[in-house]
Amino acid sequence: MEIGMRASTLRAALGQATGARVRVERTAPGIVRLIAAAPTEIDRWPEVLEVIQAGRTWGSMDATGEVRVWTEVEEP
């Protein structure tokens, strides 16, 4: 999947902040969601929050038994 510069920059930042692989999903036309496993190290959280809050919407989920953080950005 090809993603724009802003999404790719945010993807790299999220991967670095969480220390985890980032999954990319297109949730709607023009919307890219970046999802990564939440870190267990508390000292990583300030950077993680800074990165995910840079998106237009963000949050977390644990439906799979593993807490994940996500952020969405608009991409053409």
C-alpha positions in Angstrom: 0.0 0.0 0.0 1.4 3.4 -1.0 1.0 6.1 1.6 1.8 9.8 1.5 4.8 11.6 3.1 2.9 12.7 6.2 1.6 9.2 6.9 5.0 7.7 6.2 6.7 10.2 8.5 4.1 9.5 11.2 4.5 5.8 10.7 8.2 6.0 11.3 7.8 8.1 14.4 5.1 5.7 15.8 7.4 2.8 15.2 10.3 4.5 16.9 8.1 5.7 19.9 6.5 2.3 20.5 9.4 0.1 19.5 6.9 -2.0 17.5 6.0 -2.7 13.9 3.3 -0.4 12.6 0.3 -1.7 10.6 -1.3 0.5 8.0 -5.0 0.4 7.1 -7.2 2.5 4.8 -10.3 3.0 6.9 -12.1 5.2 4.4 -11.3 7.0 1.2 -8.5 9.5 2.0 -8.0 8.2 5.6 -4.9 6.1 6.7 -4.9 4.5 10.2 -1.5 3.6 11.7 -1.7 0.9 14.5 1.1 -0.3 16.8 1.3 -2.4 19.9 1.4 -0.1 23.0 4.7 -0.1 24.8 4.9 -1.7 28.3 7.7 0.7 29.3 6.2 3.7 31.0 9.0 6.0 29.9 8.0 5.6 26.2 4.5 7.0 26.7 5.2 10.7 26.5 6.7 10.2 23.0 3.9 7.8 22.0 1.2 10.3 23.0 3.0 13.1 21.2 3.0 11.0 18.0 -0.5 9.7 18.1 -2.0 13.1 19.0 -0.4 14.5 15.8 -3.1 12.7 13.8 -6.7 13.9 13.2 -8.1 11.3 15.5 -6.4 8.8 17.8 -7.1 6.2 20.4 -6.3 2.7 21.7 -7.9 -0.7 21.7 -7.4 -4.1 23.3 -10.0 -6.3 21.5 -7.3 -8.8 20.6 -5.9 -9.1 24.1 -3.0 -6.8 23.3 -3.3 -3.1 23.8 -2.7 -1.2 20.6 -2.5 2.6 19.9 -3.7 4.1 16.7 -3.8 7.4 14.9 -5.4 8.5 11.7 -4.3 11.0 9.1 -5.8 12.3 5.9 -4.0 11.2 2.7 -5.2 11.6 -0.9 
